[in-house]
Amino acid sequence: MYVLHIEHTVPDYQRWRAAGFDSDPLGRKQSGVRRHRVYRRSDAPNHVVIELEFETADASAKMGERLRKMWVGAQERGLINTPSLTSLELADAMDY
């Protein structure tokens, strides 16, 4: 499994959620996303962490490229600040 880990602070979580994430402008499912998780920092609720899971490294890399291009417009509209994007490969997992 491959994961794109995205982290950034948004000016307004509800606005970002509705106009950004929930509108799904890149078509997550069609782009190979198998699962997503959205987290908010408990001490800073406008700071979000998103994990997008993929079956292949190629699908993950392609989505990373598309996200970087999309963020330019989202930053111009004031929906997001500068995100960080990390590409990860799952090495081990255990459910308890």
ZILINLIN-V918356 format. One record per residue. N is the residue number from 0. SS is DSSP state (A for helix, B for strand, O for the rest). PHI is phi in whole degrees, -180 to 180 (999 if undefined). D_LAST is the distance of its C-alpha to the last C-alpha in Angstrom with 2 decimals. Layout:
n:N ss:SS phi:PHI d_last:D_LAST
n:N ss:SS phi:PHI d_last:D_LAST
//
This chain:
n:0 ss:O phi:999 d_last:19.07
n:1 ss:B phi:-122 d_last:21.21
n:2 ss:B phi:-130 d_last:20.78
n:3 ss:B phi:-98 d_last:23.59
n:4 ss:B phi:-105 d_last:22.65
n:5 ss:B phi:-118 d_last:25.42
n:6 ss:B phi:-142 d_last:26.15
n:7 ss:B phi:-168 d_last:29.27
n:8 ss:B phi:-100 d_last:30.96
n:9 ss:O phi:-108 d_last:32.75
n:10 ss:O phi:-63 d_last:35.84
n:11 ss:O phi:-147 d_last:34.76
n:12 ss:A phi:-59 d_last:31.26
n:13 ss:A phi:-62 d_last:32.59
n:14 ss:A phi:-65 d_last:35.35
n:15 ss:A phi:-61 d_last:33.14
n:16 ss:A phi:-62 d_last:30.64
n:17 ss:A phi:-72 d_last:33.49
n:18 ss:A phi:-85 d_last:35.89
n:19 ss:A phi:-110 d_last:33.51
n:20 ss:A phi:-64 d_last:29.96
n:21 ss:O phi:-68 d_last:30.37
n:22 ss:O phi:-73 d_last:33.67
n:23 ss:O phi:49 d_last:31.84
n:24 ss:O phi:-64 d_last:34.99
n:25 ss:O phi:-102 d_last:33.68
n:26 ss:O phi:65 d_last:32.16
n:27 ss:O phi:-55 d_last:28.51
n:28 ss:O phi:-62 d_last:27.96
n:29 ss:O phi:-67 d_last:31.24
n:30 ss:O phi:-91 d_last:30.35
n:31 ss:O phi:98 d_last:27.28
n:32 ss:B phi:-70 d_last:24.52
n:33 ss:B phi:-95 d_last:21.64
n:34 ss:B phi:-159 d_last:19.59
n:35 ss:B phi:-129 d_last:20.38
n:36 ss:B phi:-135 d_last:18.81
n:37 ss:B phi:-121 d_last:21.16
n:38 ss:B phi:-117 d_last:20.43
n:39 ss:B phi:-125 d_last:23.05
n:40 ss:B phi:-66 d_last:23.36
n:41 ss:O phi:-68 d_last:23.44
n:42 ss:O phi:-96 d_last:26.50
n:43 ss:B phi:-154 d_last:28.21
n:44 ss:B phi:-65 d_last:27.53
n:45 ss:B phi:-91 d_last:29.82
n:46 ss:B phi:-96 d_last:27.71
n:47 ss:B phi:-115 d_last:25.46
n:48 ss:B phi:-127 d_last:22.84
n:49 ss:B phi:-121 d_last:22.48
n:50 ss:B phi:-119 d_last:20.32
n:51 ss:B phi:-113 d_last:21.87
n:52 ss:B phi:-102 d_last:20.17
n:53 ss:B phi:-132 d_last:22.56
n:54 ss:O phi:-81 d_last:22.82
n:55 ss:O phi:-125 d_last:25.67
n:56 ss:A phi:-66 d_last:26.86
n:57 ss:A phi:-63 d_last:30.20
n:58 ss:A phi:-62 d_last:28.98
n:59 ss:A phi:-63 d_last:27.10
n:60 ss:A phi:-63 d_last:30.29
n:61 ss:A phi:-63 d_last:32.55
n:62 ss:A phi:-66 d_last:30.61
n:63 ss:A phi:-57 d_last:30.69
n:64 ss:A phi:-62 d_last:34.46
n:65 ss:A phi:-66 d_last:34.91
n:66 ss:A phi:-62 d_last:32.95
n:67 ss:A phi:-58 d_last:35.13
n:68 ss:A phi:-67 d_last:38.23
n:69 ss:A phi:-66 d_last:37.13
n:70 ss:A phi:-61 d_last:36.34
n:71 ss:A phi:-58 d_last:40.00
n:72 ss:A phi:-68 d_last:41.07
n:73 ss:A phi:-65 d_last:38.26
n:74 ss:A phi:-67 d_last:39.27
n:75 ss:A phi:-63 d_last:42.90
n:76 ss:O phi:-85 d_last:42.10
n:77 ss:O phi:79 d_last:40.28
n:78 ss:O phi:-80 d_last:36.89
n:79 ss:O phi:-141 d_last:35.02
n:80 ss:O phi:-94 d_last:35.64
n:81 ss:O phi:-75 d_last:35.04
n:82 ss:O phi:-79 d_last:31.51
n:83 ss:B phi:-107 d_last:29.70
n:84 ss:B phi:-130 d_last:28.18
n:85 ss:B phi:-125 d_last:25.95
n:86 ss:B phi:-99 d_last:25.16
n:87 ss:B phi:-128 d_last:21.96
n:88 ss:B phi:-114 d_last:20.79
n:89 ss:O phi:-66 d_last:17.09
n:90 ss:O phi:-101 d_last:16.95
n:91 ss:O phi:-164 d_last:13.33
n:92 ss:O phi:-152 d_last:9.91
n:93 ss:O phi:-147 d_last:6.44
n:94 ss:O phi:-91 d_last:3.81
n:95 ss:O phi:-120 d_last:0.00
//
